[in-house]
Amino acid sequence: RLVPGSVRSEWVGEGDARVLRVTAAAAVREGGDFRLDVLAAGAPLPDGSRPGLAWAELTETLAAGPGELSADLPAALLGDGPLHIDVRLLGLSRPGVAGRVALDVVR
């Protein structure tokens, strides 16, 4: 599962190498393969929907216990407005959602 309050984001790098790095801590009961999905959406449109801007994933084998995962979203794909980030930890060895957190990123 995702550890409550552990999901964070930070801008890293400069120029074309600038990324939004999203990091999350996991508490793993049984080791196996997991995937961290990070989806970025822009500001809400009048109908309430949000345009998708970028997506990143990281697949990793984690042992039982604490672990940390991070994925980078290229800043060039994210535009200039506010961002809504959806972070999901998925179990691949034993399929299912192991955690989901949403956060808003202000520039």
C-alpha positions as CSV (number, residue, x, y, z in Angstrom):
1,R,0.0,0.0,0.0
2,L,1.0,3.6,-0.3
3,V,2.0,5.1,3.0
4,P,-0.4,7.9,3.9
5,G,1.1,11.4,3.5
6,S,4.2,10.1,1.7
7,V,3.3,11.1,-1.9
8,R,5.2,14.3,-2.9
9,S,6.4,16.1,-6.0
10,E,9.3,18.4,-6.8
11,W,10.7,20.2,-9.8
12,V,14.1,18.9,-10.7
13,G,16.6,20.0,-13.4
14,E,16.7,22.9,-15.8
15,G,15.8,23.6,-19.4
16,D,14.9,20.6,-21.5
17,A,16.0,18.3,-18.7
18,R,13.4,19.8,-16.2
19,V,11.0,17.2,-14.8
20,L,8.3,16.9,-12.1
21,R,9.5,14.0,-9.9
22,V,6.7,12.3,-8.0
23,T,7.8,10.1,-5.1
24,A,5.8,7.7,-2.9
25,A,6.6,5.4,-0.1
26,A,5.2,1.9,-0.1
27,A,4.6,-0.5,2.8
28,V,4.8,-4.0,1.2
29,R,3.2,-6.9,3.0
30,E,4.3,-9.5,0.5
31,G,7.2,-8.9,-1.9
32,G,6.5,-9.0,-5.7
33,D,6.3,-6.9,-8.8
34,F,4.6,-3.5,-8.5
35,R,3.9,-0.6,-10.9
36,L,3.8,3.0,-10.0
37,D,1.6,5.0,-12.4
38,V,1.7,8.8,-12.4
39,L,-0.9,10.6,-14.5
40,A,-0.9,14.4,-14.9
41,A,-4.0,16.5,-15.9
42,G,-4.4,20.2,-16.4
43,A,-6.9,22.7,-15.0
44,P,-10.6,21.7,-15.0
45,L,-12.6,22.6,-18.1
46,P,-16.1,24.2,-17.8
47,D,-17.6,20.7,-18.0
48,G,-15.5,19.5,-15.0
49,S,-13.2,17.3,-17.0
50,R,-9.5,17.7,-17.0
51,P,-7.3,17.3,-20.1
52,G,-4.6,14.6,-19.8
53,L,-1.1,16.0,-20.2
54,A,1.4,13.3,-19.4
55,W,1.8,9.8,-17.9
56,A,4.7,7.9,-16.5
57,E,5.2,4.5,-15.0
58,L,7.8,2.6,-13.1
59,T,7.8,-1.2,-12.7
60,E,9.9,-2.6,-9.9
61,T,10.2,-5.7,-7.8
62,L,9.9,-4.8,-4.1
63,A,10.7,-7.0,-1.1
64,A,8.4,-7.1,2.0
65,G,8.8,-4.0,4.1
66,P,9.2,-0.3,3.3
67,G,10.2,0.9,-0.2
68,E,10.3,4.1,-2.2
69,L,9.3,4.6,-5.8
70,S,9.6,7.7,-8.1
71,A,8.7,8.6,-11.6
72,D,9.5,11.7,-13.7
73,L,7.1,13.7,-15.9
74,P,8.9,15.9,-18.5
75,A,8.1,19.6,-17.7
76,A,7.7,20.3,-21.5
77,L,4.6,18.1,-21.5
78,L,2.9,19.8,-18.5
79,G,2.2,23.3,-19.7
80,D,2.1,26.4,-17.5
81,G,-1.1,26.0,-15.4
82,P,-2.0,24.1,-12.3
83,L,-1.7,20.3,-12.3
84,H,-3.7,17.5,-10.9
85,I,-1.6,14.4,-10.3
86,D,-3.1,10.9,-9.8
87,V,-0.6,8.4,-8.3
88,R,-1.5,4.7,-8.3
89,L,0.5,1.7,-6.9
90,L,-0.6,-1.5,-8.6
91,G,0.3,-5.1,-7.7
92,L,1.4,-7.1,-10.7
93,S,2.3,-10.4,-9.0
94,R,-1.1,-10.3,-7.2
95,P,-3.1,-8.0,-9.4
96,G,-5.0,-5.2,-7.8
97,V,-4.7,-1.6,-6.7
98,A,-2.4,-1.3,-3.7
99,G,-3.0,2.4,-3.3
100,R,-4.1,5.6,-5.0
101,V,-3.5,9.3,-4.1
102,A,-4.3,12.5,-5.8
103,L,-2.4,15.8,-5.3
104,D,-2.5,19.2,-6.8
105,V,0.7,21.0,-7.9
106,V,0.7,24.7,-8.0
107,R,3.4,26.4,-10.0
